[in-house]
C-alpha cells in the first residue's frame, strides 16, 4: 500500500478551503456557505448534513455551542481536488483540546464534501 498524500505549505491550499476555514473559525455562516456546492455534504460527530440549509443549521450550532480557538497544525493534498487540514481546537468543550482532520473534496472550485474527525 502506498501513501498518496503530499504534505505542503498551508498557504498553498485552494482559496475556497482557506475561505471556508476562516469563515468557520470566525462564525461567518454566509461566507462558509458560499464556499459549498448547493448539494454539499458535511459529516461531523458521526452525523451527516446534506445541502446548504442543513449545513447552515449545523454550523450555527457547532460555532455557538462552545468557545474555542483553532491552530492550523498541518495540511496535505490527498489527490486531485482532495485536501486534509489538521487543526488543534482548544476550548470549553469536553476534553478541552482535540486535533481534528478536515477532509475536503472539491468540485468545480467549491467544497462538495467535508468530513471532520479526530
HELIX and SHEET records of a PDB file:
HELIX    1   1 UNK A   10  UNK A   12  5                                   3    
HELIX    2   2 UNK A   15  UNK A   25  1                                  11    
HELIX    3   3 UNK A   29  UNK A   34  1                                   6    
HELIX    4   4 UNK A   52  UNK A   65  1                                  14    
SHEET    1   A 7 UNK A   6  UNK A   7  0                                        
SHEET    2   A 7 UNK A  68  UNK A  79 -1                                        
SHEET    3   A 7 UNK A  82  UNK A  91 -1                                        
SHEET    4   A 7 UNK A  97  UNK A 107 -1                                        
SHEET    5   A 7 UNK A 110  UNK A 117 -1                                        
SHEET    6   A 7 UNK A  36  UNK A  44  1                                        
SHEET    7   A 7 UNK A  47  UNK A  50 -1                                        
END                                                                             
